[in-house]
Amino acid sequence: MAKRKPNAAFLKPVQPDEALAAVVGSKPLPRTDLTKKLWDYIKKNGLQDKKVRTQINADDKLKPVFNGKKSVSMFEMTKLVSGHLT
């Protein structure tokens, strides 16, 4: 069976803007790594809502990435993070 090739778009390095760089660093990185770093940050800081696991609570660094919102869903987070890539 042929191995599935990873989607090249996911592997192409993306550049985080200033707000997102505060969380994941300022170096260009593939989207997959960016997502991993974002989740590492969320878990390390206990930002996943305890009751509603799909909600992410923003701290001072994530609030600018979430366009000032205190809490967003995982799905909304993905959309908002895309807006901080150049």
N, C-alpha and C positions, 0 to 999 in steps of 0.2 A: 504494500500500500504506500502511495506517495505521501511524504510528510507535508503537512500544511505549511506553506511559507508565511512568515509573519507579514502583516500588512506594512508595506514600506512607509506609509504615512505615519504610522505609530513610531517608527524607528527614526524618522527624520528629526534632528534636534530642533527644539523650539526654544525661543528666548523669552524667559519670564520678564514681565515688566517690574518696576520698582516695588510695588505692593506685594507681588507674588514672590519676588526674590528674597524678601524678608523672611519667608517661610522655607523656600526650597533652595535658596542660593541663587547667585546671579549668572552662573554659567549656563550656556545653552545645553539642553539635555533632551533625550527622547521622551515623548509623552508618557511612555510606560514608566520610566524612571521618575518622572515628575509626579505621577499619580502615587507611586510607591513612597516617595519622600513626603508627599502631602499626608498620606495615611499614617506614616511613621510619626509625623508631627502631631496629628490628631490623637493617636493612641498614647504617645508619650505624655501629652498634656491633658489627657482625659476629657477630650472635647466631644466625644460621641455621647449623645444624650443617653442617660441611664435607663429611662423608661421607653422612649421611642428611639430604637437603635438606628433608624434611618435618618435621624436628625443630627446635624453637626452644629454644635454651639461655637460661636466665634469668640476668640480672645482678641486682645488688642492687635495682634499681627494679622489675624484672619479677617477681621472686620472690614478693612479696605478691600480685600479680595472678594468678600461677599457683598460689596457695594453698600457697606454700612449696616447690613442686616445682622441681628443678634443670633439668628439660627436659620439654617437652610437644610433642605433635604439633600441626600447624597446626589440625587439626580440634578437638582438645581445647582449644587456645588460644581459639578462637571461643566455645566453650561457657563457659570460665572467664571470659573478658572480659565476657560477658553478665551474669554474676553480680556484676559491679562497676558496673552501670549502675542509676541510679535514675530 
